[in-house]
């Protein structure tokens, strides 16, 4: 399985020193760039390295991500799907309970 990229390294000092005010922290949004194609192994590695007690959401810009396999990975990690208003994202909408992650619509 591929390693998560260094982007998550920035979280470690905040989490380890207690610098995050978790009572006031809203969801952290990870926005993937356009044309970043589906890579479930990389997504799993990233989410496993992310702080588990911080609310998170992911916004995919490439339509290849809108699949049941992707949604299952998000649900297993308790990460919300944030849908933008471009192209195929509108077709990706599906019901989700709070336990599965709540969709976050950006208009």
C-alpha positions as CSV (number, residue, x, y, z in Angstrom):
1,X,0.0,0.0,0.0
2,X,1.4,3.4,-0.9
3,X,2.4,5.8,1.9
4,X,0.4,8.9,2.5
5,X,2.2,12.0,1.1
6,X,3.9,14.5,3.4
7,X,0.8,16.8,3.6
8,X,-0.3,15.1,6.7
9,X,3.0,15.8,8.4
10,X,1.6,19.3,9.2
11,X,-1.0,17.7,11.5
12,X,1.4,15.9,13.8
13,X,2.7,19.0,15.7
14,X,-0.8,20.3,16.2
15,X,-2.2,17.0,17.4
16,X,0.8,16.1,19.6
17,X,1.0,19.5,21.4
18,X,-2.7,19.8,21.9
19,X,-2.8,23.1,20.0
20,X,-6.1,22.2,18.4
21,X,-9.2,23.5,20.1
22,X,-11.3,20.5,19.3
23,X,-14.4,22.1,20.8
24,X,-14.3,24.8,18.2
25,X,-12.8,22.9,15.2
26,X,-15.1,22.4,12.3
27,X,-14.5,19.7,9.6
28,X,-11.2,19.8,7.8
29,X,-11.8,19.8,4.0
30,X,-9.4,17.9,1.7
31,X,-9.9,19.1,-1.8
32,X,-8.3,17.0,-4.5
33,X,-7.1,18.7,-7.6
34,X,-8.9,18.3,-11.0
35,X,-7.7,15.3,-13.0
36,X,-6.4,13.5,-9.9
37,X,-7.8,10.1,-10.9
38,X,-9.2,7.3,-8.6
39,X,-6.5,5.7,-6.4
40,X,-8.2,3.8,-3.5
41,X,-5.0,2.6,-2.0
42,X,-3.7,6.1,-1.7
43,X,-7.0,7.3,-0.3
44,X,-6.9,4.6,2.3
45,X,-3.3,5.4,3.3
46,X,-4.2,9.1,3.6
47,X,-7.2,8.5,5.8
48,X,-5.5,6.0,8.0
49,X,-2.7,8.6,8.6
50,X,-5.1,11.5,9.3
51,X,-6.1,12.3,12.9
52,X,-9.1,10.1,13.7
53,X,-10.7,12.5,16.2
54,X,-10.9,15.5,13.8
55,X,-14.0,15.8,11.7
56,X,-13.1,15.5,8.0
57,X,-14.5,15.8,4.5
58,X,-13.1,15.1,1.1
59,X,-14.0,16.8,-2.2
60,X,-13.2,14.9,-5.3
61,X,-12.8,16.9,-8.6
62,X,-12.3,14.0,-11.0
63,X,-15.4,12.0,-11.8
64,X,-13.5,8.7,-11.5
65,X,-13.8,9.0,-7.7
66,X,-17.6,8.8,-7.7
67,X,-18.0,5.1,-7.1
68,X,-19.4,2.8,-4.4
69,X,-15.9,1.6,-3.6
70,X,-14.9,5.2,-2.8
71,X,-18.0,5.8,-0.7
72,X,-17.3,2.6,1.2
73,X,-13.8,3.8,2.1
74,X,-15.1,7.2,3.3
75,X,-17.8,5.5,5.4
76,X,-15.3,3.1,7.0
77,X,-13.2,6.1,8.1
78,X,-16.1,8.3,9.1
79,X,-15.2,10.9,6.5
80,X,-17.9,13.0,4.8
81,X,-18.2,13.5,1.1
82,X,-18.3,17.2,0.0
83,X,-20.0,17.6,-3.3
84,X,-19.2,20.7,-5.5
85,X,-21.4,22.0,-8.3
86,X,-19.2,21.0,-11.2
87,X,-19.9,18.3,-13.7
88,X,-20.4,14.8,-12.4
89,X,-20.5,15.6,-8.7
90,X,-24.3,16.3,-8.9
91,X,-24.8,12.7,-10.0
92,X,-22.8,11.4,-7.1
93,X,-25.3,12.4,-4.4
94,X,-26.5,9.6,-2.2
95,X,-28.2,9.4,1.1
96,X,-25.9,9.0,4.1
97,X,-26.6,8.8,7.8
98,X,-24.5,10.7,10.3
99,X,-22.8,7.4,11.2
100,X,-21.7,7.0,7.6
101,X,-20.6,10.6,7.1
102,X,-22.9,13.5,6.2
103,X,-22.7,14.9,2.6
104,X,-21.6,18.5,2.5
105,X,-23.1,20.4,-0.4
106,X,-21.2,23.4,-1.6
107,X,-23.2,25.8,-3.7
